Amino acid sequence: MSRAMAVFVTRRIPAEGLRVLAEAGGCRVQQWDSEEPVPRAQLLAGVSGKQGLLCLLSDRIDREVLDAAGPSLKVISTMSVGFDHLALDEIKKRGIRVGYTPDVLTDATAELSVALLLATCRRLPEAIEQVKNGGWTTWKPLWMCGYGLSNSTVGIIGLGRIGQAVARRLKPFGVKNFLYTGSRPKPESAAEFQAEFVPLTRLAEESDFVVVTCALTPDTQGMCNKDFFSRMKKTSVFINTSRGAVVNQEDLYDALVSGQIAAAGLDVTTPEPLPTDHPLLSLKNCVILPHVGSATYATRTTMSVLAADNLLAGLRGERMPHELLL
């Protein structure tokens, strides 16, 4: 970088990522130094005149932010694999480069997806509550029974990096069949699991467990709705670790209350955080986590370093380790 480049970092990120920026010659860092999201007014002020922006999934980077930044903004680096918080059309129009952090959170998110599936299908939070509130009285043949993975059919919506990593972890549990759906068949990826590419309707009808790991796009928004849940088996378990907006939550609530499906586990919701009085939180057969898919110390550290490396490479006019091609 020939002259000092000013960058704005929208949150307190892991120290290793900040260190990469601090040690880069000619980079002046301004940071919103808090665990909490940057308020809108501070975001607009913070980006003003900056050449680079390092942001998070919870920061809505829209036309207003881009206007506030002005023509100096050359690079946006998001510490996330998802990018539905970025106004990509507007960003492309202005010739701004975008970096993101895929791959590094694949394993952590896949582990969490499997943990959530097991916790939901075997009713672990409910069982823990029974121990605490005195509901555990004696051994009963059908008390706290759930559903197991052995000989089951698992349907994966979106067989990308995370979807494949989930299937790889579930296979040793004795899953009999893998089905998947998405924008197109992926025979190379599916071969490892002998997974069959099927329409969404068939996946809903035949799966004992449905795991959603797709990206949020106009095509996937609200895709898991009343029609989808009505096709699922009454013994089926639904898991979403992708984006909350892929699911119509009112329809999911109705399906859970009516017994149309057995249970659901969500790591993502709309909105986030979910209000504490939200109807889904009143249900015993719905396990909800606070979007912690990538929350391991190692993963978050790696994400922060990659986001910093993307930002610096973009500012230098070099190839980014992971660039979103607009």
URPE-V742270 format. One record per residue. N is the residue number from 0. RES is the residue in three letters. PHI is phi in radians with two decimals (NA if undefined). PSI is psi in radians with two decimals (none if undefined). OMEGA is omega in whole degrees, -180 to 180 (* if undefined). Layout:
BEGIN
N:RES:PHI:PSI:OMEGA, N:RES:PHI:PSI:OMEGA
END
This chain:
BEGIN
0:MET:NA:2.08:-174, 1:SER:-1.23:-0.60:178, 2:ARG:-2.30:2.91:-177, 3:ALA:-1.08:2.19:178, 4:MET:-1.76:2.28:-179, 5:ALA:-1.64:2.25:179, 6:VAL:-2.22:2.64:177, 7:PHE:-2.04:2.25:178, 8:VAL:-1.92:2.17:-168, 9:THR:-1.46:0.04:-177, 10:ARG:-2.82:2.89:170, 11:ARG:-1.32:1.88:-179, 12:ILE:-1.80:2.93:179, 13:PRO:-0.90:2.51:-172, 14:ALA:-0.98:-0.60:-177, 15:GLU:-1.10:-0.68:179, 16:GLY:-1.16:-0.75:178, 17:LEU:-1.11:-0.65:-180, 18:ARG:-1.09:-0.71:178, 19:VAL:-1.01:-0.75:179, 20:LEU:-1.20:-0.75:-177, 21:ALA:-1.12:-0.61:-177, 22:GLU:-1.51:-0.11:178, 23:ALA:-1.37:2.17:180, 24:GLY:-1.11:2.43:175, 25:GLY:1.28:0.50:178, 26:CYS:-2.18:2.04:179, 27:ARG:-1.77:2.07:-174, 28:VAL:-1.83:2.22:169, 29:GLN:-1.99:2.31:-173, 30:GLN:-2.29:2.48:168, 31:TRP:-1.45:1.74:-169, 32:ASP:-1.54:1.33:-179, 33:SER:-2.67:2.70:173, 34:GLU:-1.31:-0.39:-177, 35:GLU:-1.56:2.68:-180, 36:PRO:-1.02:2.59:178, 37:VAL:-1.20:2.26:176, 38:PRO:-1.08:2.65:-175, 39:ARG:-0.95:-0.79:-178, 40:ALA:-1.07:-0.71:180, 41:GLN:-1.23:-0.56:177, 42:LEU:-1.13:-0.82:-179, 43:LEU:-1.09:-0.70:179, 44:ALA:-1.24:-0.69:-176, 45:GLY:-1.15:-0.63:-177, 46:VAL:-1.40:-0.26:-174, 47:SER:-0.97:2.10:176, 48:GLY:1.32:0.10:-178, 49:LYS:-1.45:2.64:175, 50:GLN:-1.55:-0.49:-178, 51:GLY:-2.33:2.63:179, 52:LEU:-2.35:2.18:173, 53:LEU:-1.91:2.01:-173, 54:CYS:-2.20:3.06:179, 55:LEU:-2.07:3.00:-179, 56:LEU:-1.04:-0.51:-176, 57:SER:-1.46:-0.03:179, 58:ASP:-1.68:2.06:179, 59:ARG:-1.47:1.89:-178, 60:ILE:-1.75:1.62:-175, 61:ASP:-2.00:-2.96:-177, 62:ARG:-1.02:-0.67:-180, 63:GLU:-1.05:-0.75:179, 64:VAL:-1.17:-0.76:-179, 65:LEU:-1.13:-0.66:176, 66:ASP:-1.13:-0.71:-180, 67:ALA:-1.13:-0.63:179, 68:ALA:-1.19:-0.70:-179, 69:GLY:1.47:-3.13:-174, 70:PRO:-1.19:-0.18:-179, 71:SER:-1.25:-0.40:-174, 72:LEU:-1.20:2.09:-176, 73:LYS:-1.96:-0.49:-173, 74:VAL:-2.45:2.37:170, 75:ILE:-2.08:2.21:177, 76:SER:-2.08:2.07:-179, 77:THR:-1.82:2.32:180, 78:MET:-1.49:1.17:-178, 79:SER:-2.88:2.81:172, 80:VAL:-1.55:-0.50:178, 81:GLY:-1.46:2.70:180, 82:PHE:-2.45:0.42:179, 83:ASP:-1.27:-0.10:176, 84:HIS:-1.53:-0.06:-178, 85:LEU:-1.83:2.34:177, 86:ALA:-1.41:1.43:-170, 87:LEU:-1.09:-0.65:179, 88:ASP:-1.06:-0.80:-179, 89:GLU:-1.18:-0.69:180, 90:ILE:-1.13:-0.76:180, 91:LYS:-1.10:-0.74:-180, 92:LYS:-0.97:-0.60:-176, 93:ARG:-1.62:0.04:177, 94:GLY:1.22:0.48:-180, 95:ILE:-1.55:2.33:178, 96:ARG:-1.48:2.60:-177, 97:VAL:-2.22:2.24:173, 98:GLY:-1.90:2.62:178, 99:TYR:-2.52:3.13:-171, 100:THR:-2.21:1.16:176, 101:PRO:-1.34:-3.12:176, 102:ASP:1.18:-0.93:-171, 103:VAL:-1.14:-0.41:-180, 104:LEU:-1.82:0.10:-177, 105:THR:-1.01:-0.92:-175, 106:ASP:-1.12:-0.79:-179, 107:ALA:-1.07:-0.75:-179, 108:THR:-1.20:-0.65:178, 109:ALA:-1.15:-0.73:177, 110:GLU:-1.03:-0.79:-179, 111:LEU:-1.13:-0.67:179, 112:SER:-1.05:-0.76:179, 113:VAL:-1.19:-0.73:178, 114:ALA:-1.06:-0.74:180, 115:LEU:-1.17:-0.70:178, 116:LEU:-1.06:-0.84:-179, 117:LEU:-1.13:-0.75:180, 118:ALA:-1.08:-0.64:-178, 119:THR:-1.34:-0.86:-174, 120:CYS:-1.25:-0.49:178, 121:ARG:-1.76:0.15:171, 122:ARG:1.02:0.71:-175, 123:LEU:-1.11:-0.83:179, 124:PRO:-1.04:-0.68:179, 125:GLU:-1.12:-0.73:-180, 126:ALA:-1.15:-0.72:178, 127:ILE:-1.05:-0.72:180, 128:GLU:-1.11:-0.68:179, 129:GLN:-1.09:-0.68:177, 130:VAL:-1.09:-0.74:-175, 131:LYS:-1.30:-0.58:-173, 132:ASN:-1.76:0.14:177, 133:GLY:1.51:0.17:179, 134:GLY:-1.29:-0.29:179, 135:TRP:-1.46:1.84:-176, 136:THR:-1.92:-0.90:180, 137:THR:-2.73:3.01:178, 138:TRP:-1.30:2.24:180, 139:LYS:-2.24:2.42:-173, 140:PRO:-0.98:-0.67:-175, 141:LEU:-1.96:0.08:-177, 142:TRP:-1.25:2.32:178, 143:MET:1.05:0.46:177, 144:CYS:-1.26:2.51:177, 145:GLY:-2.27:-2.62:-176, 146:TYR:-2.18:2.38:-178, 147:GLY:-1.76:2.87:-178, 148:LEU:-1.50:-0.39:-176, 149:SER:-1.04:2.27:-180, 150:ASN:1.13:0.31:-177, 151:SER:-1.58:2.98:171, 152:THR:-1.94:2.18:179, 153:VAL:-1.92:2.21:177, 154:GLY:-1.84:2.21:-179, 155:ILE:-1.98:2.11:178, 156:ILE:-1.63:1.80:-178, 157:GLY:1.74:1.55:-178, 158:LEU:-1.61:1.00:174, 159:GLY:-1.54:-2.71:-177, 160:ARG:-0.99:-0.83:-176, 161:ILE:-1.26:-0.72:178, 162:GLY:-1.02:-0.74:178, 163:GLN:-1.16:-0.70:-180, 164:ALA:-1.15:-0.59:176, 165:VAL:-1.16:-0.83:-180, 166:ALA:-1.05:-0.71:180, 167:ARG:-1.05:-0.65:-180, 168:ARG:-1.39:-0.53:-178, 169:LEU:-1.41:-0.48:-176, 170:LYS:-0.93:-0.80:-179, 171:PRO:-1.16:-0.20:177, 172:PHE:-1.34:-0.06:178, 173:GLY:1.64:0.38:176, 174:VAL:-1.06:2.32:-176, 175:LYS:-1.47:-0.79:-177, 176:ASN:-2.33:2.47:171, 177:PHE:-2.00:2.25:172, 178:LEU:-1.99:2.67:174, 179:TYR:-2.59:2.74:176, 180:THR:-2.44:2.82:-178, 181:GLY:3.04:-2.90:-177, 182:SER:-1.23:-0.44:-180, 183:ARG:-2.77:2.79:175, 184:PRO:-1.16:2.60:177, 185:LYS:-2.25:1.28:-173, 186:PRO:-1.01:-0.62:-178, 187:GLU:-1.15:-0.78:-179, 188:SER:-1.24:-0.65:-174, 189:ALA:-1.31:-0.38:-174, 190:ALA:-1.03:-0.67:-178, 191:GLU:-1.02:-0.53:-176, 192:PHE:-1.96:0.11:-172, 193:GLN:0.84:0.70:-178, 194:ALA:-1.38:2.45:-177, 195:GLU:-1.82:2.29:177, 196:PHE:-1.40:2.13:-176, 197:VAL:-2.38:2.81:174, 198:PRO:-1.14:2.75:-179, 199:LEU:-0.99:-0.68:-178, 200:THR:-1.11:-0.73:-180, 201:ARG:-1.22:-0.65:177, 202:LEU:-1.04:-0.75:179, 203:ALA:-1.10:-0.73:-174, 204:GLU:-1.24:-0.60:-170, 205:GLU:-1.79:-0.27:-173, 206:SER:-1.44:2.43:171, 207:ASP:-1.48:-0.51:176, 208:PHE:-2.32:2.29:175, 209:VAL:-1.97:2.18:179, 210:VAL:-2.09:2.12:-178, 211:VAL:-1.71:2.05:179, 212:THR:-2.32:0.41:-177, 213:CYS:-1.50:2.91:174, 214:ALA:-1.38:2.72:175, 215:LEU:-1.48:2.07:178, 216:THR:-2.37:2.97:175, 217:PRO:-0.96:-0.55:-179, 218:ASP:-1.28:-0.57:-176, 219:THR:-1.65:-0.22:-179, 220:GLN:-1.06:2.19:178, 221:GLY:1.18:0.28:-175, 222:MET:-1.14:-0.58:178, 223:CYS:-1.60:1.60:-171, 224:ASN:-2.23:-2.92:-177, 225:LYS:-0.94:-0.79:-179, 226:ASP:-1.08:-0.77:-179, 227:PHE:-1.08:-0.90:-177, 228:PHE:-1.15:-0.55:-179, 229:SER:-1.19:-0.39:179, 230:ARG:-1.49:-0.33:-177, 231:MET:-1.26:2.73:177, 232:LYS:-1.25:2.66:178, 233:LYS:-1.15:-0.32:-180, 234:THR:-1.72:0.12:-175, 235:SER:-1.44:2.65:178, 236:VAL:-2.07:2.33:-175, 237:PHE:-1.94:2.23:-179, 238:ILE:-2.19:2.31:177, 239:ASN:-2.25:2.04:175, 240:THR:-2.15:0.39:-177, 241:SER:-1.70:-1.52:176, 242:ARG:-2.47:2.50:-176, 243:GLY:-1.02:-0.65:-173, 244:ALA:-1.25:-0.13:174, 245:VAL:-1.19:-0.38:-176, 246:VAL:-1.92:2.38:168, 247:ASN:-1.46:1.82:-171, 248:GLN:-1.19:-0.52:177, 249:GLU:-1.14:-0.75:179, 250:ASP:-1.16:-0.66:178, 251:LEU:-1.13:-0.76:178, 252:TYR:-1.00:-0.83:-180, 253:ASP:-1.06:-0.71:-179, 254:ALA:-1.15:-0.63:-180, 255:LEU:-1.30:-0.71:-179, 256:VAL:-1.20:-0.70:-176, 257:SER:-1.41:-0.16:-177, 258:GLY:1.40:0.27:178, 259:GLN:-1.11:-0.63:171, 260:ILE:-2.25:2.83:-173, 261:ALA:-1.35:-0.77:-173, 262:ALA:-2.88:2.86:176, 263:ALA:-2.46:2.55:174, 264:GLY:-2.23:2.20:-176, 265:LEU:-2.19:2.28:170, 266:ASP:-1.81:-0.10:-178, 267:VAL:-2.37:2.51:-178, 268:THR:-2.51:3.03:171, 269:THR:-2.26:2.06:-4, 270:PRO:-1.44:-3.13:171, 271:GLU:-2.15:2.18:-1, 272:PRO:-1.26:2.71:177, 273:LEU:-1.32:2.29:179, 274:PRO:-0.98:2.46:-175, 275:THR:-1.12:-0.30:178, 276:ASP:-1.72:0.25:-179, 277:HIS:-1.14:2.40:-178, 278:PRO:-0.93:-0.64:-178, 279:LEU:-1.06:-0.52:-178, 280:LEU:-1.30:-0.17:179, 281:SER:-1.53:-0.11:-173, 282:LEU:-1.68:2.33:178, 283:LYS:-1.24:-0.49:-176, 284:ASN:-1.65:0.43:176, 285:CYS:-2.31:2.04:179, 286:VAL:-1.78:2.13:-177, 287:ILE:-2.13:2.21:178, 288:LEU:-1.92:2.75:-175, 289:PRO:-1.55:0.94:177, 290:HIS:0.94:1.07:-177, 291:VAL:-1.97:0.42:-177, 292:GLY:-0.91:-0.74:-176, 293:SER:-1.76:0.24:-170, 294:ALA:-1.45:1.19:162, 295:THR:-2.04:2.63:-179, 296:TYR:-0.98:-0.79:-177, 297:ALA:-1.10:-0.75:-177, 298:THR:-1.15:-0.82:-178, 299:ARG:-1.13:-0.62:177, 300:THR:-1.13:-0.83:179, 301:THR:-1.07:-0.71:178, 302:MET:-1.04:-0.76:-177, 303:SER:-1.16:-0.68:179, 304:VAL:-1.17:-0.74:179, 305:LEU:-1.13:-0.72:178, 306:ALA:-1.08:-0.71:178, 307:ALA:-1.17:-0.76:179, 308:ASP:-1.10:-0.71:177, 309:ASN:-1.04:-0.81:-178, 310:LEU:-1.07:-0.84:-177, 311:LEU:-1.14:-0.74:179, 312:ALA:-1.07:-0.74:179, 313:GLY:-1.10:-0.73:180, 314:LEU:-1.15:-0.56:180, 315:ARG:-1.45:-0.08:-178, 316:GLY:1.34:0.36:-179, 317:GLU:-1.73:3.02:177, 318:ARG:-1.24:2.29:178, 319:MET:-1.37:2.60:172, 320:PRO:-0.98:-0.70:177, 321:HIS:-2.48:1.78:180, 322:GLU:-1.91:2.39:174, 323:LEU:-1.47:2.04:-177, 324:LEU:-1.48:1.93:-175, 325:LEU:-1.57:none:*
END
